[in-house]
Amino acid sequence: MPNERNQHPENRGIYREQLVTTHDLQNLKEELLSDFRKLLKEQNHQPVKKWLKSYEVRKLLNISPGTLQNLRINGTLPYTKIGGVIYYEQSDIQQMLESRKTKGHFV
């Protein structure tokens, strides 16, 4: 009987512990769904910020300070200025994105 350690990896058999069964996959699926539900539940309890500062909007949209300034100047994105700090309402940002959405072309 040949020693298993000396066998080439391609010639080794598969052990029962190495098999993934449909039952294993179902258990994994249930665990993942449970984890996702917990994460979603935690996120739903966090308050959504209604107002964002300029740096937050730039980070969210991945735009430069100049681009954000242009959006303000041309009236594309409404804002509120209090004590030198500019605030943007989250819903206005969403509305701006929705209004500029284009229809996709399917091939």
A tleap script that builds the chain and sets N, CA, C and O, in Angstrom:
source leaprc.protein.ff14SB
mol = sequence {
  NMET PRO ASN GLU ARG ASN GLN HIE PRO GLU
  ASN ARG GLY ILE TYR ARG GLU GLN LEU VAL
  THR THR HIE ASP LEU GLN ASN LEU LYS GLU
  GLU LEU LEU SER ASP PHE ARG LYS LEU LEU
  LYS GLU GLN ASN HIE GLN PRO VAL LYS LYS
  TRP LEU LYS SER TYR GLU VAL ARG LYS LEU
  LEU ASN ILE SER PRO GLY THR LEU GLN ASN
  LEU ARG ILE ASN GLY THR LEU PRO TYR THR
  LYS ILE GLY GLY VAL ILE TYR TYR GLU GLN
  SER ASP ILE GLN GLN MET LEU GLU SER ARG
  LYS THR LYS GLY HIE PHE CVAL
}
set mol.1.N position { 0.849 -1.183 0.000 }
set mol.1.CA position { 0.000 0.000 0.000 }
set mol.1.C position { 0.890 1.239 0.000 }
set mol.1.O position { 1.711 1.402 0.903 }
set mol.2.N position { 0.744 2.111 -0.989 }
set mol.2.CA position { 1.602 3.295 -1.075 }
set mol.2.C position { 1.258 4.307 0.008 }
set mol.2.O position { 0.102 4.440 0.409 }
set mol.3.N position { 2.257 5.002 0.463 }
set mol.3.CA position { 2.083 6.045 1.467 }
set mol.3.C position { 1.400 7.245 0.809 }
set mol.3.O position { 1.858 7.724 -0.229 }
set mol.4.N position { 0.315 7.730 1.402 }
set mol.4.CA position { -0.453 8.829 0.811 }
set mol.4.C position { 0.347 10.116 0.735 }
set mol.4.O position { 0.119 10.926 -0.163 }
set mol.5.N position { 1.268 10.322 1.645 }
set mol.5.CA position { 2.058 11.550 1.634 }
set mol.5.C position { 2.980 11.606 0.428 }
set mol.5.O position { 3.328 12.689 -0.042 }
set mol.6.N position { 3.375 10.445 -0.074 }
set mol.6.CA position { 4.299 10.392 -1.197 }
set mol.6.C position { 3.589 10.437 -2.546 }
set mol.6.O position { 4.245 10.566 -3.579 }
set mol.7.N position { 2.277 10.333 -2.555 }
set mol.7.CA position { 1.541 10.350 -3.808 }
set mol.7.C position { 1.519 11.754 -4.399 }
set mol.7.O position { 1.527 12.747 -3.673 }
set mol.8.N position { 1.491 11.819 -5.704 }
set mol.8.CA position { 1.357 13.098 -6.400 }
set mol.8.C position { -0.043 13.640 -6.104 }
set mol.8.O position { -0.992 12.856 -6.078 }
set mol.9.N position { -0.211 14.944 -5.881 }
set mol.9.CA position { -1.529 15.490 -5.516 }
set mol.9.C position { -2.633 15.136 -6.495 }
set mol.9.O position { -3.783 14.980 -6.083 }
set mol.10.N position { -2.323 15.005 -7.772 }
set mol.10.CA position { -3.350 14.693 -8.761 }
set mol.10.C position { -3.852 13.263 -8.638 }
set mol.10.O position { -4.943 12.948 -9.113 }
set mol.11.N position { -3.075 12.399 -8.011 }
set mol.11.CA position { -3.448 10.994 -7.898 }
set mol.11.C position { -4.178 10.676 -6.597 }
set mol.11.O position { -4.614 9.542 -6.399 }
set mol.12.N position { -4.316 11.635 -5.731 }
set mol.12.CA position { -5.001 11.394 -4.456 }
set mol.12.C position { -6.506 11.366 -4.670 }
set mol.12.O position { -7.033 12.040 -5.555 }
set mol.13.N position { -7.192 10.574 -3.845 }
set mol.13.CA position { -8.638 10.528 -3.898 }
set mol.13.C position { -9.249 11.660 -3.088 }
set mol.13.O position { -8.554 12.356 -2.348 }
set mol.14.N position { -10.533 11.832 -3.234 }
set mol.14.CA position { -11.247 12.850 -2.469 }
set mol.14.C position { -11.819 12.183 -1.230 }
set mol.14.O position { -12.453 11.132 -1.315 }
set mol.15.N position { -11.592 12.795 -0.090 }
set mol.15.CA position { -12.102 12.260 1.163 }
set mol.15.C position { -13.507 12.781 1.408 }
set mol.15.O position { -13.900 13.828 0.891 }
set mol.16.N position { -14.236 12.053 2.183 }
set mol.16.CA position { -15.608 12.407 2.504 }
set mol.16.C position { -15.695 13.807 3.110 }
set mol.16.O position { -16.643 14.539 2.828 }
set mol.17.N position { -14.724 14.188 3.933 }
set mol.17.CA position { -14.729 15.501 4.584 }
set mol.17.C position { -14.508 16.637 3.589 }
set mol.17.O position { -14.804 17.793 3.892 }
set mol.18.N position { -13.990 16.317 2.407 }
set mol.18.CA position { -13.684 17.337 1.412 }
set mol.18.C position { -14.859 17.626 0.482 }
set mol.18.O position { -14.837 18.616 -0.250 }
set mol.19.N position { -15.863 16.793 0.502 }
set mol.19.CA position { -17.013 16.968 -0.382 }
set mol.19.C position { -17.944 18.053 0.145 }
set mol.19.O position { -18.181 18.155 1.349 }
set mol.20.N position { -18.460 18.847 -0.755 }
set mol.20.CA position { -19.455 19.855 -0.407 }
set mol.20.C position { -20.791 19.335 -0.919 }
set mol.20.O position { -20.970 19.102 -2.114 }
set mol.21.N position { -21.713 19.162 0.000 }
set mol.21.CA position { -23.018 18.621 -0.373 }
set mol.21.C position { -24.022 19.750 -0.557 }
set mol.21.O position { -23.762 20.897 -0.192 }
set mol.22.N position { -25.161 19.411 -1.125 }
set mol.22.CA position { -26.224 20.415 -1.275 }
set mol.22.C position { -26.704 20.872 0.098 }
set mol.22.O position { -27.115 22.020 0.273 }
set mol.23.N position { -26.647 19.975 1.058 }
set mol.23.CA position { -27.022 20.341 2.429 }
set mol.23.C position { -26.052 21.398 2.979 }
set mol.23.O position { -26.472 22.356 3.629 }
set mol.24.N position { -24.751 21.212 2.710 }
set mol.24.CA position { -23.753 22.204 3.137 }
set mol.24.C position { -24.029 23.558 2.495 }
set mol.24.O position { -23.960 24.594 3.156 }
set mol.25.N position { -24.338 23.540 1.210 }
set mol.25.CA position { -24.624 24.789 0.500 }
set mol.25.C position { -25.879 25.467 1.044 }
set mol.25.O position { -25.923 26.691 1.170 }
set mol.26.N position { -26.888 24.680 1.362 }
set mol.26.CA position { -28.125 25.232 1.928 }
set mol.26.C position { -27.842 25.884 3.280 }
set mol.26.O position { -28.350 26.967 3.569 }
set mol.27.N position { -27.031 25.222 4.107 }
set mol.27.CA position { -26.664 25.798 5.408 }
set mol.27.C position { -25.908 27.107 5.235 }
set mol.27.O position { -26.161 28.074 5.953 }
set mol.28.N position { -24.978 27.139 4.280 }
set mol.28.CA position { -24.219 28.357 4.010 }
set mol.28.C position { -25.151 29.478 3.564 }
set mol.28.O position { -25.023 30.618 4.010 }
set mol.29.N position { -26.074 29.151 2.695 }
set mol.29.CA position { -27.041 30.136 2.207 }
set mol.29.C position { -27.849 30.717 3.370 }
set mol.29.O position { -28.025 31.932 3.461 }
set mol.30.N position { -28.333 29.857 4.249 }
set mol.30.CA position { -29.129 30.317 5.386 }
set mol.30.C position { -28.309 31.201 6.319 }
set mol.30.O position { -28.815 32.197 6.836 }
set mol.31.N position { -27.045 30.840 6.535 }
set mol.31.CA position { -26.169 31.657 7.380 }
set mol.31.C position { -25.927 33.028 6.757 }
set mol.31.O position { -25.979 34.046 7.447 }
set mol.32.N position { -25.663 33.052 5.455 }
set mol.32.CA position { -25.427 34.323 4.766 }
set mol.32.C position { -26.669 35.208 4.789 }
set mol.32.O position { -26.576 36.409 5.039 }
set mol.33.N position { -27.826 34.616 4.529 }
set mol.33.CA position { -29.070 35.388 4.570 }
set mol.33.C position { -29.313 35.961 5.958 }
set mol.33.O position { -29.742 37.106 6.100 }
set mol.34.N position { -29.040 35.168 6.969 }
set mol.34.CA position { -29.201 35.632 8.342 }
set mol.34.C position { -28.275 36.813 8.626 }
set mol.34.O position { -28.682 37.803 9.233 }
set mol.35.N position { -27.024 36.695 8.177 }
set mol.35.CA position { -26.066 37.788 8.370 }
set mol.35.C position { -26.493 39.042 7.619 }
set mol.35.O position { -26.390 40.147 8.152 }
set mol.36.N position { -26.971 38.884 6.386 }
set mol.36.CA position { -27.431 40.033 5.608 }
set mol.36.C position { -28.616 40.713 6.287 }
set mol.36.O position { -28.690 41.940 6.344 }
set mol.37.N position { -29.534 39.911 6.796 }
set mol.37.CA position { -30.706 40.489 7.477 }
set mol.37.C position { -30.283 41.299 8.700 }
set mol.37.O position { -30.821 42.377 8.953 }
set mol.38.N position { -29.315 40.774 9.458 }
set mol.38.CA position { -28.812 41.500 10.630 }
set mol.38.C position { -28.197 42.829 10.217 }
set mol.38.O position { -28.446 43.857 10.848 }
set mol.39.N position { -27.389 42.810 9.151 }
set mol.39.CA position { -26.753 44.042 8.673 }
set mol.39.C position { -27.791 45.062 8.212 }
set mol.39.O position { -27.686 46.248 8.522 }
set mol.40.N position { -28.785 44.594 7.473 }
set mol.40.CA position { -29.831 45.501 7.007 }
set mol.40.C position { -30.623 46.085 8.166 }
set mol.40.O position { -30.978 47.263 8.154 }
set mol.41.N position { -30.894 45.262 9.158 }
set mol.41.CA position { -31.639 45.725 10.327 }
set mol.41.C position { -30.843 46.800 11.067 }
set mol.41.O position { -31.404 47.801 11.511 }
set mol.42.N position { -29.525 46.583 11.197 }
set mol.42.CA position { -28.669 47.566 11.862 }
set mol.42.C position { -28.639 48.869 11.077 }
set mol.42.O position { -28.689 49.947 11.669 }
set mol.43.N position { -28.557 48.786 9.756 }
set mol.43.CA position { -28.515 49.985 8.927 }
set mol.43.C position { -29.826 50.748 8.988 }
set mol.43.O position { -29.824 51.979 8.970 }
set mol.44.N position { -30.939 50.045 9.059 }
set mol.44.CA position { -32.245 50.701 9.094 }
set mol.44.C position { -32.447 51.504 10.365 }
set mol.44.O position { -33.261 52.428 10.394 }
set mol.45.N position { -31.719 51.164 11.411 }
set mol.45.CA position { -31.870 51.883 12.671 }
set mol.45.C position { -30.981 53.115 12.738 }
set mol.45.O position { -31.127 53.939 13.641 }
set mol.46.N position { -30.054 53.246 11.782 }
set mol.46.CA position { -29.189 54.416 11.769 }
set mol.46.C position { -29.923 55.561 11.077 }
set mol.46.O position { -30.495 55.376 10.002 }
set mol.47.N position { -29.907 56.734 11.688 }
set mol.47.CA position { -30.599 57.860 11.065 }
set mol.47.C position { -29.898 58.276 9.766 }
set mol.47.O position { -28.670 58.294 9.689 }
set mol.48.N position { -30.690 58.604 8.762 }
set mol.48.CA position { -30.152 59.075 7.492 }
set mol.48.C position { -29.930 60.574 7.616 }
set mol.48.O position { -30.813 61.313 8.050 }
set mol.49.N position { -28.732 61.013 7.227 }
set mol.49.CA position { -28.429 62.434 7.288 }
set mol.49.C position { -29.242 63.161 6.226 }
set mol.49.O position { -29.220 62.794 5.051 }
set mol.50.N position { -29.956 64.189 6.652 }
set mol.50.CA position { -30.756 64.962 5.709 }
set mol.50.C position { -29.893 65.979 4.981 }
set mol.50.O position { -30.100 66.232 3.795 }
set mol.51.N position { -28.930 66.562 5.678 }
set mol.51.CA position { -28.078 67.603 5.111 }
set mol.51.C position { -26.629 67.138 5.070 }
set mol.51.O position { -26.126 66.551 6.028 }
set mol.52.N position { -25.964 67.406 3.948 }
set mol.52.CA position { -24.567 67.032 3.779 }
set mol.52.C position { -23.723 68.275 3.537 }
set mol.52.O position { -24.171 69.235 2.909 }
set mol.53.N position { -22.498 68.243 4.046 }
set mol.53.CA position { -21.556 69.329 3.788 }
set mol.53.C position { -20.897 69.095 2.431 }
set mol.53.O position { -21.000 68.014 1.851 }
set mol.54.N position { -20.217 70.132 1.938 }
set mol.54.CA position { -19.603 70.070 0.606 }
set mol.54.C position { -18.670 68.876 0.447 }
set mol.54.O position { -18.734 68.168 -0.559 }
set mol.55.N position { -17.800 68.645 1.436 }
set mol.55.CA position { -16.842 67.542 1.300 }
set mol.55.C position { -17.553 66.194 1.216 }
set mol.55.O position { -17.075 65.277 0.548 }
set mol.56.N position { -18.700 66.074 1.895 }
set mol.56.CA position { -19.452 64.819 1.848 }
set mol.56.C position { -20.083 64.610 0.469 }
set mol.56.O position { -20.124 63.493 -0.046 }
set mol.57.N position { -20.572 65.703 -0.115 }
set mol.57.CA position { -21.175 65.619 -1.447 }
set mol.57.C position { -20.105 65.293 -2.483 }
set mol.57.O position { -20.322 64.474 -3.376 }
set mol.58.N position { -18.948 65.941 -2.357 }
set mol.58.CA position { -17.850 65.665 -3.293 }
set mol.58.C position { -17.427 64.202 -3.219 }
set mol.58.O position { -17.178 63.561 -4.239 }
set mol.59.N position { -17.352 63.691 -2.004 }
set mol.59.CA position { -16.964 62.289 -1.817 }
set mol.59.C position { -18.048 61.356 -2.365 }
set mol.59.O position { -17.742 60.362 -3.024 }
set mol.60.N position { -19.296 61.676 -2.092 }
set mol.60.CA position { -20.425 60.862 -2.536 }
set mol.60.C position { -20.496 60.783 -4.056 }
set mol.60.O position { -20.718 59.710 -4.618 }
set mol.61.N position { -20.306 61.924 -4.721 }
set mol.61.CA position { -20.424 61.990 -6.174 }
set mol.61.C position { -19.091 61.825 -6.898 }
set mol.61.O position { -19.040 61.738 -8.125 }
set mol.62.N position { -18.016 61.785 -6.117 }
set mol.62.CA position { -16.669 61.668 -6.682 }
set mol.62.C position { -16.389 62.808 -7.666 }
set mol.62.O position { -15.994 62.581 -8.810 }
set mol.63.N position { -16.604 64.031 -7.192 }
set mol.63.CA position { -16.394 65.209 -8.028 }
set mol.63.C position { -15.434 66.170 -7.334 }
set mol.63.O position { -15.203 66.075 -6.129 }
set mol.64.N position { -14.886 67.088 -8.106 }
set mol.64.CA position { -13.935 68.068 -7.582 }
set mol.64.C position { -14.685 69.243 -6.954 }
set mol.64.O position { -15.880 69.416 -7.196 }
set mol.65.N position { -13.987 70.052 -6.147 }
set mol.65.CA position { -14.616 71.254 -5.585 }
set mol.65.C position { -15.141 72.182 -6.683 }
set mol.65.O position { -16.199 72.791 -6.523 }
set mol.66.N position { -14.411 72.293 -7.794 }
set mol.66.CA position { -14.847 73.156 -8.898 }
set mol.66.C position { -16.132 72.676 -9.544 }
set mol.66.O position { -16.998 73.480 -9.887 }
set mol.67.N position { -16.258 71.368 -9.709 }
set mol.67.CA position { -17.480 70.806 -10.290 }
set mol.67.C position { -18.664 71.057 -9.370 }
set mol.67.O position { -19.753 71.395 -9.834 }
set mol.68.N position { -18.460 70.894 -8.079 }
set mol.68.CA position { -19.539 71.151 -7.125 }
set mol.68.C position { -19.928 72.627 -7.161 }
set mol.68.O position { -21.112 72.959 -7.101 }
set mol.69.N position { -18.950 73.500 -7.257 }
set mol.69.CA position { -19.225 74.936 -7.346 }
set mol.69.C position { -20.032 75.238 -8.615 }
set mol.69.O position { -20.968 76.035 -8.572 }
set mol.70.N position { -19.682 74.617 -9.725 }
set mol.70.CA position { -20.438 74.818 -10.969 }
set mol.70.C position { -21.883 74.349 -10.828 }
set mol.70.O position { -22.796 74.990 -11.350 }
set mol.71.N position { -22.095 73.247 -10.134 }
set mol.71.CA position { -23.460 72.760 -9.907 }
set mol.71.C position { -24.271 73.763 -9.091 }
set mol.71.O position { -25.475 73.917 -9.299 }
set mol.72.N position { -23.599 74.446 -8.159 }
set mol.72.CA position { -24.271 75.492 -7.370 }
set mol.72.C position { -24.564 76.712 -8.237 }
set mol.72.O position { -25.685 77.221 -8.249 }
set mol.73.N position { -23.549 77.175 -8.961 }
set mol.73.CA position { -23.661 78.413 -9.736 }
set mol.73.C position { -24.739 78.316 -10.810 }
set mol.73.O position { -25.523 79.248 -10.991 }
set mol.74.N position { -24.781 77.191 -11.522 }
set mol.74.CA position { -25.769 77.086 -12.603 }
set mol.74.C position { -27.141 76.612 -12.122 }
set mol.74.O position { -28.041 76.387 -12.931 }
set mol.75.N position { -27.300 76.462 -10.806 }
set mol.75.CA position { -28.603 76.131 -10.237 }
set mol.75.C position { -28.983 74.669 -10.338 }
set mol.75.O position { -30.131 74.309 -10.077 }
set mol.76.N position { -28.043 73.826 -10.711 }
set mol.76.CA position { -28.329 72.396 -10.839 }
set mol.76.C position { -28.570 71.751 -9.482 }
set mol.76.O position { -29.418 70.870 -9.342 }
set mol.77.N position { -27.813 72.200 -8.485 }
set mol.77.CA position { -27.921 71.614 -7.148 }
set mol.77.C position { -28.201 72.710 -6.123 }
set mol.77.O position { -27.328 73.531 -5.843 }
set mol.78.N position { -29.409 72.729 -5.561 }
set mol.78.CA position { -29.738 73.727 -4.538 }
set mol.78.C position { -28.881 73.541 -3.289 }
set mol.78.O position { -28.416 72.440 -2.997 }
set mol.79.N position { -28.684 74.627 -2.566 }
set mol.79.CA position { -27.869 74.571 -1.354 }
set mol.79.C position { -28.350 75.613 -0.357 }
set mol.79.O position { -29.126 76.510 -0.686 }
set mol.80.N position { -27.869 75.468 0.865 }
set mol.80.CA position { -28.136 76.417 1.938 }
set mol.80.C position { -26.801 76.780 2.555 }
set mol.80.O position { -25.963 75.916 2.810 }
set mol.81.N position { -26.613 78.065 2.790 }
set mol.81.CA position { -25.353 78.519 3.377 }
set mol.81.C position { -25.644 79.124 4.740 }
set mol.81.O position { -26.455 80.041 4.869 }
set mol.82.N position { -24.974 78.600 5.748 }
set mol.82.CA position { -25.137 79.092 7.120 }
set mol.82.C position { -23.755 79.310 7.703 }
set mol.82.O position { -22.967 78.373 7.832 }
set mol.83.N position { -23.469 80.544 8.049 }
set mol.83.CA position { -22.186 80.863 8.673 }
set mol.83.C position { -20.984 80.435 7.853 }
set mol.83.O position { -19.980 79.999 8.417 }
set mol.84.N position { -21.061 80.548 6.564 }
set mol.84.CA position { -19.941 80.190 5.708 }
set mol.84.C position { -19.861 78.718 5.350 }
set mol.84.O position { -19.004 78.322 4.559 }
set mol.85.N position { -20.727 77.912 5.909 }
set mol.85.CA position { -20.747 76.473 5.607 }
set mol.85.C position { -21.908 76.195 4.664 }
set mol.85.O position { -23.041 76.609 4.909 }
set mol.86.N position { -21.605 75.488 3.583 }
set mol.86.CA position { -22.632 75.176 2.587 }
set mol.86.C position { -23.165 73.767 2.841 }
set mol.86.O position { -22.405 72.814 3.009 }
set mol.87.N position { -24.492 73.667 2.864 }
set mol.87.CA position { -25.171 72.391 3.093 }
set mol.87.C position { -26.032 72.044 1.887 }
set mol.87.O position { -26.604 72.918 1.235 }
set mol.88.N position { -26.109 70.744 1.607 }
set mol.88.CA position { -26.923 70.236 0.505 }
set mol.88.C position { -27.890 69.209 1.066 }
set mol.88.O position { -27.513 68.358 1.872 }
set mol.89.N position { -29.128 69.295 0.635 }
set mol.89.CA position { -30.117 68.338 1.104 }
set mol.89.C position { -29.972 67.031 0.315 }
set mol.89.O position { -29.861 67.033 -0.911 }
set mol.90.N position { -29.975 65.935 1.043 }
set mol.90.CA position { -29.805 64.604 0.441 }
set mol.90.C position { -30.826 64.369 -0.673 }
set mol.90.O position { -30.483 63.829 -1.725 }
set mol.91.N position { -32.066 64.770 -0.449 }
set mol.91.CA position { -33.115 64.543 -1.451 }
set mol.91.C position { -32.861 65.351 -2.722 }
set mol.91.O position { -33.216 64.904 -3.812 }
set mol.92.N position { -32.249 66.540 -2.601 }
set mol.92.CA position { -31.916 67.343 -3.784 }
set mol.92.C position { -30.843 66.659 -4.624 }
set mol.92.O position { -30.885 66.701 -5.854 }
set mol.93.N position { -29.889 66.035 -3.956 }
set mol.93.CA position { -28.837 65.309 -4.670 }
set mol.93.C position { -29.451 64.139 -5.429 }
set mol.93.O position { -29.129 63.904 -6.594 }
set mol.94.N position { -30.332 63.414 -4.764 }
set mol.94.CA position { -30.997 62.274 -5.395 }
set mol.94.C position { -31.833 62.740 -6.582 }
set mol.94.O position { -31.829 62.106 -7.637 }
set mol.95.N position { -32.550 63.850 -6.407 }
set mol.95.CA position { -33.387 64.398 -7.473 }
set mol.95.C position { -32.536 64.815 -8.677 }
set mol.95.O position { -32.919 64.576 -9.823 }
set mol.96.N position { -31.392 65.432 -8.417 }
set mol.96.CA position { -30.495 65.853 -9.483 }
set mol.96.C position { -30.022 64.637 -10.285 }
set mol.96.O position { -30.003 64.669 -11.516 }
set mol.97.N position { -29.645 63.579 -9.589 }
set mol.97.CA position { -29.180 62.368 -10.263 }
set mol.97.C position { -30.298 61.733 -11.093 }
set mol.97.O position { -30.075 61.307 -12.226 }
set mol.98.N position { -31.484 61.675 -10.523 }
set mol.98.CA position { -32.623 61.080 -11.229 }
set mol.98.C position { -32.971 61.875 -12.480 }
set mol.98.O position { -33.290 61.292 -13.516 }
set mol.99.N position { -32.913 63.203 -12.390 }
set mol.99.CA position { -33.297 64.042 -13.530 }
set mol.99.C position { -32.303 63.933 -14.681 }
set mol.99.O position { -32.641 64.252 -15.821 }
set mol.100.N position { -31.097 63.491 -14.398 }
set mol.100.CA position { -30.074 63.371 -15.438 }
set mol.100.C position { -29.872 61.934 -15.911 }
set mol.100.O position { -28.965 61.649 -16.693 }
set mol.101.N position { -30.712 61.050 -15.436 }
set mol.101.CA position { -30.591 59.641 -15.815 }
set mol.101.C position { -30.946 59.475 -17.290 }
set mol.101.O position { -31.933 60.037 -17.765 }
set mol.102.N position { -30.143 58.704 -18.004 }
set mol.102.CA position { -30.412 58.436 -19.416 }
set mol.102.C position { -30.900 57.012 -19.570 }
set mol.102.O position { -30.642 56.149 -18.730 }
set mol.103.N position { -31.601 56.788 -20.646 }
set mol.103.CA position { -32.068 55.435 -20.923 }
set mol.103.C position { -30.926 54.652 -21.541 }
set mol.103.O position { -30.236 55.152 -22.429 }
set mol.104.N position { -30.723 53.431 -21.078 }
set mol.104.CA position { -29.656 52.591 -21.607 }
set mol.104.C position { -30.001 52.067 -22.989 }
set mol.104.O position { -31.172 51.882 -23.321 }
set mol.105.N position { -28.992 51.836 -23.776 }
set mol.105.CA position { -29.178 51.257 -25.107 }
set mol.105.C position { -28.773 49.794 -25.049 }
set mol.105.O position { -27.625 49.463 -24.753 }
set mol.106.N position { -29.723 48.935 -25.334 }
set mol.106.CA position { -29.452 47.503 -25.288 }
set mol.106.C position { -29.063 47.019 -26.668 }
set mol.106.O position { -29.644 47.425 -27.674 }
set mol.107.N position { -28.086 46.158 -26.700 }
set mol.107.CA position { -27.610 45.611 -27.977 }
set mol.107.C position { -28.293 44.303 -28.253 }
set mol.107.O position { -28.034 43.676 -29.280 }
savepdb mol mol.pdb
quit
